[in-house]
Amino acid sequence: MAYMFVSVVCDLGGEDSRAAVYGLLPQYGFEKVQRACFESVRASDKQVAALKRDIDKVTDYYDTVRIYQYPVDGRLAISILKENRWKRVVVRAPSELGPSEKAPPAKAASKAPHKA
């Protein structure tokens, strides 16, 4: 079984949602590291999928939850629950980007003298 680092960041609209989600996360092995941030270094894909289902059951339209997972196929995956819908973004390394996707080079700073 492959483990990954997972961070869960919560922006919960109500006290009921907050109590329910904050109660769920330790059951999955997450530790609170900041006010609304929980982390685990031993989460599995199955665990994260089950956690998402359980979070769905206790949150409402106004709650937002972000789950950061690394590595997922060698990349960073971010799952976002917003307005009762999960969306997932997979972040690629700059070396994986095609030529048209790379950022343009930064412009060189002007060396013109300052006028006082």
Residue, then its C-alpha position, 0 to 999 in steps of 0.5 A: m500500500a502506497y502512502m501519501f502526504v495529505s493536507v485538509v484545509c477547511d473553510l466551514g460556514g456553520e458550527d455544525s459542519r465544523a464540529a462534524v468535519y473536525g470530528l471526522l479528521p482524527q478518525y482518519g489519522f489526521e492531526k490538527v496543525q493550524r486553526a483550520c488545517f489538518e495533515s497526515v503523512r500516512a494516508s492512502d487513496k482508499q482512505v482519501a476517497a472514504l474521507k471525501r464521501d464522509i465530508d460530503k455527508v456532513t457539509d452544506y452548500y456554504d462550506t469549502v474544503r480543500i484536500y492537497q495530496y502528494p504524490v498522485d502519479g508523481r504530481l500534486a493533486i488538489s481536490i476542492l469541495k465548493e457549493n456541494r461539488w468536488k473538483r480536482v486539479v493536478v499540478r504538473a511540474p514546470s519540466e512537464l509543460g509544453p512550449s506553449e504552456k511555459a511562462p514567458p521570460a521575465k523582462a530585464a530591468s531597465k538600467a536607465p539612470h534615475k532622475a531626481 
